[in-house]
Amino acid sequence: MPPKVKSALAPEPMPTQPDYSPEMPETQSVTESEKPPKKKKKSARAKGKTKNKSREGRPSRVTLVKKAIAQRMLVHPEKVQQFIEALDTVAVEFLQTKKIFRLNFWTVRAHTIPAREAGPKRVFGKDITLKALPERRTLRFTPSNSLKKQLCK
């Protein structure tokens, strides 16, 4: 085994303290490049919910549906997008005026929940005061019978 050879050059001593310069007072903050890197905070997600990394780089379901419709109708996906946008505006107009919008495979109804006035109420023998709630509107979707027959065989 060959003998260990020491280098002829001595290692340079490393400074432990930065040199004091009178231009920079000690109360001045440290620049961004001199700051140590910050640790990332964990996001507040519910337990058991992890980010699905296998979905990264894949198209969304909306895109897949548009492409499937475009292939079935032999049109460009942009035309399908224009049709969906037009259908959206027509559906909003019908729901605002007639409160109902029907297509071949589902019905959409606008349901209005009336406002609640504030005041006392007796619940399980105790008097409680209820806060006032404004009028709320929701949408109710009902599938057609033909769609139910296809899916619920």
C-alpha positions in Angstrom: 0.0 0.0 0.0 1.5 3.4 -0.9 2.2 5.8 1.9 -0.2 8.7 2.4 1.1 12.0 1.0 0.2 15.2 2.7 -0.2 18.3 0.5 2.4 20.9 0.6 -0.2 23.7 0.8 -1.7 24.5 4.2 -5.5 24.9 4.2 -6.8 28.5 4.3 -8.3 29.5 7.6 -12.1 30.2 7.3 -13.4 33.3 9.0 -15.9 32.7 11.8 -17.1 36.2 12.1 -17.8 38.6 9.2 -15.5 41.6 9.0 -16.9 44.7 10.6 -17.5 47.5 8.1 -18.4 51.0 9.4 -20.7 51.6 6.3 -23.2 49.0 7.5 -24.5 49.6 11.0 -25.6 46.5 13.0 -29.2 47.6 13.1 -29.6 47.4 9.3 -31.5 44.4 8.0 -29.9 41.7 6.1 -30.4 41.6 2.3 -32.5 38.9 0.6 -29.5 37.0 -0.7 -28.0 36.8 2.8 -31.1 35.5 4.5 -31.4 31.8 5.2 -34.0 30.0 3.1 -37.5 29.9 4.6 -39.2 26.6 5.4 -42.4 25.9 3.5 -45.5 25.9 5.6 -47.6 22.8 5.4 -51.0 23.5 3.7 -54.1 23.1 5.9 -55.6 20.1 4.2 -57.9 17.6 5.8 -56.4 14.4 7.0 -56.4 11.6 4.4 -56.6 14.1 1.5 -53.4 14.0 -0.4 -52.5 15.8 -3.6 -53.0 13.4 -6.5 -49.7 13.6 -8.4 -50.8 11.2 -11.0 -53.2 13.8 -12.4 -50.4 16.3 -13.2 -50.0 16.8 -16.9 -53.3 15.1 -17.8 -56.2 17.0 -19.4 -59.3 17.8 -17.3 -62.5 15.9 -17.7 -64.2 18.9 -19.3 -61.6 18.8 -22.1 -62.0 15.1 -22.5 -65.8 15.5 -22.8 -65.4 18.3 -25.4 -63.1 16.1 -27.5 -65.5 13.1 -27.3 -68.4 15.3 -28.4 -66.3 16.8 -31.2 -65.3 13.3 -32.5 -68.8 12.0 -32.3 -70.2 15.0 -34.3 -67.2 15.4 -36.6 -66.6 19.1 -35.7 -63.7 21.0 -34.2 -63.6 21.2 -30.4 -63.8 25.1 -30.6 -67.3 24.7 -32.2 -68.3 22.5 -29.3 -67.0 25.1 -26.8 -69.0 27.8 -28.6 -72.1 25.7 -28.4 -71.6 25.1 -24.7 -71.2 28.8 -24.1 -74.4 29.6 -26.1 -76.3 26.9 -24.2 -75.0 28.4 -20.9 -76.4 31.8 -21.7 -79.8 30.4 -22.9 -80.0 28.3 -19.7 -79.4 31.4 -17.5 -82.1 33.4 -19.4 -84.7 30.6 -19.0 -83.9 30.1 -15.3 -84.1 33.8 -14.6 -87.5 34.2 -16.4 -89.3 30.9 -16.3 -87.4 29.2 -13.3 -87.1 26.0 -15.3 -84.8 24.7 -18.1 -85.3 21.4 -19.8 -83.0 19.4 -22.0 -83.4 15.8 -23.3 -81.6 14.2 -20.5 -82.2 16.5 -17.5 -84.4 19.3 -16.0 -83.0 22.2 -14.0 -85.3 24.1 -11.7 -84.6 27.3 -9.8 -85.7 26.8 -6.2 -86.1 29.8 -3.9 -85.9 29.4 -0.1 -87.8 32.2 1.5 -86.2 34.7 4.0 -86.3 34.0 7.7 -87.1 36.8 10.1 -85.2 37.2 13.4 -87.1 36.5 16.6 -87.6 34.1 19.4 -88.5 30.4 18.9 -89.2 27.6 21.2 -87.1 24.5 20.6 -87.2 21.5 22.9 -88.8 23.5 25.6 -86.2 26.3 25.5 -86.6 29.8 24.1 -83.8 30.7 21.6 -83.4 33.7 19.4 -82.9 33.1 15.7 -80.9 35.3 13.4 -82.5 36.7 10.2 -81.5 34.9 7.0 -81.8 36.4 3.5 -83.7 34.7 0.6 -81.6 32.0 -1.0 -81.7 30.4 -4.4 -80.6 27.0 -5.4 -80.7 24.8 -8.5 -82.3 21.4 -8.5 -81.2 18.9 -11.2 -83.5 16.0 -12.1 -82.4 13.4 -14.6 -84.9 12.2 -17.3 -86.5 8.8 -17.2 -84.5 7.7 -20.2 -81.2 8.5 -18.5 -82.3 6.7 -15.4 -83.2 3.7 -17.4 -79.8 3.6 -19.1 -77.8 4.0 -15.9 -79.9 2.2 -13.3 -80.5 -1.2 -15.0 
